[in-house]
């Protein structure tokens, strides 16, 4: 139990991979976040990562105290396992999911959850798999490794030293991967029909070749896009019901509760996080598994030896006793506390009335589009077209606002967008840091490099989040309105800071090369 009594910020930054490491010099991780509240930072970075809120920090502190008291009565391992099971029930309640519909498997990050999804799919379909990754250019950087059952970092969340990119013993065997990008080489998004055809043909080739398929689909991407279409997924499952398992990458969590329920009812495995839209501290992952799979998945067959380092007994539901018994008993306090914080944010969001959630996201989105349109240097990227689904509720509208930056007559490439991103967050570097630290979504490459510059063009992102709604909500309409206007004003300050950095920059030079259009 000694580990429980170290400073809370250290616990929140532990039990994960190197992405959680906090710099001794800056007090920030590589995403510009810190494991303690920082209300002075303007934060619109939920498409990447967000520092913990005071409300969530207090919840984590209280949870630690509660666990300590419970551990005195029944022991730390039993108390920890009991609390994790309670969190499963809380998540299902917040997402309005019947207990029998979904089992929840926790992990330190969405990337770890991808490995869990691969492990589960191998148990359902057999060990020989082709993983087809849709929107591979719009998912996490670790997916290129997890899709093949390989290590995605130099260390696991449980402290094991591994070799990044090397096969995980027993998990990578007979697994190959196909990556399907969402954008073409020029940075243009493929249309719905072309994307659907690309996915269908990739699955068809794999099945015709005698393979079973893990089809990882995107809902939603770093730009808020979904691929392939629901019609495409229905056609694939109708044609190959026993050969294909669909896994939904919903790590952004920008989907309605009705859509999440529909995915599970259709037998799709869904990967979620509490650290993107819901603004829990980075990182926290979970796999939602259709309850009808429980009997097939809970068996005493051997677990790949290399995968044992990635998961612990308490990660798995208590109604899977045989499978749980194959994993070591460990208490990952960092993973647990980050989920405690995320559950608090999720609950706060859904405690706001439905009508207010809709109105707040709509008002913020409309204001942000006007602010970007008024900027001389920013150009908003088009949002994915197509009919809106009522199953997405208030999240049927845009919540990620991606834009390119023009300076000196050209679109800034990825390398220079990274300089802007770091300076805006207050980091000292080639550019003078912004006077007001502003966190936005990390730059995302558009296509591949063009011309002689090795860096492709890129887009930055400002995002609406659950916290924007929960912190604005008040039963007093005037107070709620003022709170929302304050958030819109902070977004305006963020854009003004970007313009100021461009105007006073010596590190971003006007050039003659044009990147994209």
N, C-alpha and C positions, 0 to 999 in steps of 0.2 A: 504493500500500500504506500510505500514511501514516495513513489513517483507521483501520487495524487497530490502531494503537498508542495510541489515545485510551483513557481509563479504561473498563473493561468495563461499568460501570453506564451510562455514556453511550451505548455501543454498543447495549446491550439496550433502551434507551429511544428509539432512533433507528430510521429506516427504516419509519416508520408514520405514521398520521395524528395529529390533535391529541389524540386520547384518550390517547396515550402521554406527553404533555407532563407533566413533573414540575415542581411548584411550587417555586420557589426558597425560599419561606418554610417550607413543611412537608416538602419532600423527597418528596412523594407525588404520584401522578397522581390523576385525578378519581375513581378507584375506591378510593382509600386505600391503594394498593400502591406499593412502591418497587422499583427495579431492582437490589436487593441483598438478601441474606438479612436477615430481621428476626424471629428466633426468639422475641423477647419479645412479639410480637403473637399473640393467640389467633385462629386463622384457620379459619373455617367458611364461606368465601365462594366456594367453587368454582363455584357457579351464576352468579357474576358474574366475578370475577377474583381472582388470588392472587399475592402477592409470591413471588419466586423462592426456592427452598430452597438450602441450602448445597451439597447434593450436585449440584444442577443448575447452580449458579453455578460450581462447580469444573469440571464437564464443559464449560461454555462457555469457561472460561479455557483448559483443555487443548486444546479444539478450535481456539481462536485460535492457540495456539502451533504446533499441528500444521499448520494452514493456512499459517502463515508459513514454516515449513521447506519445505513442498511448493512454495510459490510461488517460492522461491529456485531450485528445480530446474526447474520447468516453466512458470513465469509465473503471475501472480495469477489471471488470467481462467480459464485451464485448470484450475488447482488448485481454484478455487472451484466450477467446473462439475462437476468430478469428485467433490467432496465432497457436493454437493447430490444427485447421482445415487446415491451411497452411502447417503444418508439415505432415499431412496425405498425402497431395498432393506431397510434396517433397519425402516422402518415396516411394510412388508409382512410381514416376519418376525415382528415383535411381534404383529401382528394375525392371524397364521397364514393369510395370503393367498398363493396361488400367484402367481408373477410374471406369468403370462399372464392372470390374472383381472382385475388392476387396474393402471392407470397412475395416477401421482400428480402433480398439478399444485400447486405451492406458491404461497402468497400471504402478504401481511403480516397478514391478519386474515380472520375468517369473512365479514365484510362484503365485502371484496375478492373472496373466493371466490364470493360470489353473482353478482358481475359476470362472473367467469370461467364460471360455470355458464350464465349467459344467453348469453354469447358462444358456448359450445360447443353449446348447444341450437339457436341460430340456424343453426349450421353443419349440424346434423343434420336440422332440420325446415324451414329456410328463414327468411328475415328477418321475415316477418309473424307475430307471436306475440301471444297473450294469456297473461300470467302469472297463474295462480290461486294465491294464497298462503293456505295453510291455517294457522289459528291466527295470523293476522297481528297480533293483539294480544299474542302471547306470543313473538314473535321480536325480533331486534335493531331498534333504532330506525332504523337506516339502510335497512332493507328497503323502506320506503315509496318510497325513491328507487332502490335497485338493481333492484327489480322492474320499473321502467320504463326502466332503462338510463340513470339520471341520477347525477350526482355526489352522494355522500352526505356530503361534508365540504368545507371550504374549501381543502383541500390534499390532494394524493395522497401516497402513501408515498414516491414518488420525488422529492418536492419541488415538483411543479407546482402553481401557484396556479389554482384553479378556482372556479366559482360553485356552491355547494351547491344542489341541486334542479334545476339546469339540465341539459338533455340532453347526454349524452356523444356527441360527433360520430361518427355512423355506427353507434352501438350502440343508441340509443334510437329510431331510425327504425322506424315501423310496429309499435311495441311498446306495448301497453296492459296494464293490470293490474286484477285483481279481488281485493279483500281479504276474507277470510272469518274473522271473529273466532271464538275458541274460547268466549268468555264472552258472555252476553247483557248487556243494558243494566243489569240489576240486580246483575250480578256473579256470576250463577249459570252454571256450566259446562253447555254443551249435552250432552245424552245422546249415546251412541254412534250410535244410529240417526238422530237428527236431524242430527248432524254429518256422517255419511256421506251422507245425502240431500242436504244442502247442497252438499257437494263434488261429488257426481255430477251434480247439476243445473247447477252452474256450468260444469263441463266440457262437458256436453251443449249448453248454450246457446252456448258459444264455438265448438264444432265445427260445430254446426248453422248458425251464422253464417258459416262458411267459414274459420275461423281454426285454426291449429295452436296447441297448448297446452303451455306449460311449467307443470307442476303441482308446486309446491313444498309438500311435506308436512312434518309436524313429528314429529321423534323425537330428543330430546324437548323440551318447552317449558320456560319458566322455572320452572314448577311441577313439571316431570318428567312431563308428560302427552304422549301420543302421539295423533296424529290425521292422517288418518282411519284406519279399521281396515285390516288386511291384506286382508280380503275385499273391501272397497271398491276398493282399489288393483288387485286382481286382476280385478275386474269392469271397471274402466276400461281396463286394458291389453288385456283380451280383446276389448272392443268397439271400441276405437280404437287398434289397435297402431301405426299409422303417423301418427296425428295428435297423440299425446300423449307427451311425455317427462317422466318423473317425476324430480324432484330432491329428495333427502331432506336436510332441514336436521337434521343430527346433530351440530351444533356443541357441544351439551352432552356428547356422547360417553358417554351413559348407556345403552349398548346392548351386548349381547354380541358377541363376535367372530363367532359363528355367524350372528347376524342381519346383521351387516355383510356377511359373505360372501354371504348369501342375497340381499340387495339388489343386489349387483353381478352375481350370476348372473342375476337377473331383468332386467338392463339398466337399473337405476336409477343415476343419478349421485348421489354422496353427498358432502355438504359436512361436513368434520370440522375440529376444532381440537385443539391440544395444550394449551390454556390454560383449559379449564373443569374437567371431572372430573379430568383428569390433572394439573392444577395447574402446568403450564408457565407462564412469565411471560406476561402479556398483551402482545401479541396474536400469534397464529400460526394461519394458515388453510391448508387444503388441499382440493382437489377430488379425490375418487377416482372415476376414470372406468372403466367396464367395458372390459376389454382388447379386446373385439370391435369397439369403435368406432374403434380406432386408425387403421385404414386410411382410414376416411371422414373423420376429423378432420385427419389429417396431409396437408394439401395446400398448395399455394403461392398460394391465393387471397388477395386483399387482406384485411388486418385493419382494422377500423374505426379511423380515425386517432386518435380520442379515447381509444380503449382502449389504445393503445401506451404511454400514460403510466402505466397501471396494472399493467403486467407486463413482465418481462424474459426474455431468452432462457433463462436457467438455470432459470426456474420450470417450464419445460415438459420432458417426458421426452426423453431422448436418442434414443429410438426414434421420435420425431416430427420428423425433421430439417427437413422442408419448412416446417412451421409455426414451428418454433424460429427459422428464418432470417428470419422476418418481424419478429421482436421485437428491440429494441436489446439490446446486451450491457452489462449493469450488474451491479455487485456490491452487493446490499443486505445489508450485514453484520448489521444489526439483526434483520431477518427471519430470516436464517440462524441466528444465535446463539440466538434465542428458540426456534427449532425444535430446535437441539441440546439445549437445556435440557429441552424437552418430550419428546424421544425418550428422554432419560435417565430421566424420571419414568415414562414408559410402560413402559420396560424393567424398572425397579425394581418396578412394580406386578405385572407378569406373572411376575417371578421368584419372587414369593411363591406358595406352593402353592395350587392351586384350592380346597382345603378351607379353608385359612386365610382366603382372600379372602372366601369365603362366610360363614364364622363371624364374621369381624371386622365386616363390613357389617351382618350380622344383629344382633349384640350391640350395636353402636353405635346402630342404628336403634331397637331396642326400648328401650334406655336413654333415648334422646332423647325418644321418645314419652311415657315416664313423666315425664320432667323437665318437658315442656311441659304435660302434664295436671295436674301439681302446681302450676303457676304460676297465681296468682289473676288475672293480666292477659292471659294468652296463650291463644288458642284455635286448635288445630291444624285446618287445612283438610283436608277429606277427600281421599284419594288416588284416582286414577283406578281405577275398578273394572274387572272383566273378567278373563278367564283369563290366567294367566301363561304365557309362551312359554319353553320350555327353551332356545331359541336365544339368549336373553338371559343365560343362565348366572347368575352371582351378581347381575347387574344387573337381574334380573327383579323385585327387591324395591325398595322405596322408598329413594332416596338424597337427595332434596330434601324438607325438612320445612318447609312453608309455614304461617305462622300470622298471625292478625290480633291486634291489640293493643286492649284495652279500657281506658279511663281515664275516670273521672267518669261512668260509666254509658253510655258511647257507644263505638263502634268508631272508632279514630283514622283520619282521612283521609290521603291520600297525602302532603300537605305536612307533616303532623306526624310521619308515619313517617320522612320524610326527615330531620327534625331528630334523631329518635332514632338513626337509622342513622349520621349524622355524629358525634353525641356519643359513641356507642358505639365508634366507630373512633378516638376521641381527638382529634377536630377541635374547636377552639374555635369557638363560635357562640352561638346563642340559649340553648342548654343547656350546663351545665357538663360538660366532657368526662369520660368514664368514667376511673376511676383506672387500670384495666387496659385497654389498647387491644384491642378485639375486632372483627374483621372478619366480617360476615355478608353474605348476599346482599342486593343493593339492593332497596328496596321496589318492588312491582309493583302497578299499579292493578287493581282489580276492577270491571269494568263502567265506567260513566260517572258523573259527579257527580250527586248527588241533593240535593234541597232547595235552599237558598240558598247553600251552600258550593260554590265552584267546583272543589274538589278531591275526586275520588272516593275511596271507601274503598280500602284497600290491604293487602297482606300483606308481611311480611318473611320471610327464608328462612335456615335453618341447614342446611348440606349436608355429607354425607359425601363423601370424595374418595379418589382413588387414593393420595395421600400419607398419609392416615390409615392405610391398610393397609400401605404399604411401610415407614413409620416404626415401626409396631407390630410388624412381623414379626421373629421371631427363631426359630432352630431350638430354642432353649430355651423350652419351653412356659410356664414361670413368668415369664420375662422378657417374652414376648409378651403375656401376660395383664396384667402390670403396665403395660406400654406402652399397651395399649388402655384400661385403667381410667384412666390419666392423661388420655387424650384425652376420655373421657367426663366426667371431672372438669372439664376445660377448658370443655366445653359447658355444664356446670352453672354454672360461673363466668360464662359469657357471659349466660345467662338471668338469673342473680342481678343482674348489672350492669344489664340492661334494667329489671328491677324497681326497682332503686335509682334509676335515672334518672327513672323515672315518679314515684317517691315524693318525690323532691326537686326536681321540675321546676317552674320558674316560666314556662317557655316553652310548656308544653302545658296549656291550660286546660280544665277540665271544661265541657261544653256541653250544650245542650238538644236538639241535632239528633242523630238516630240514623242511622248509615250502614250500610245493609244489615242482615244478620241473622247 
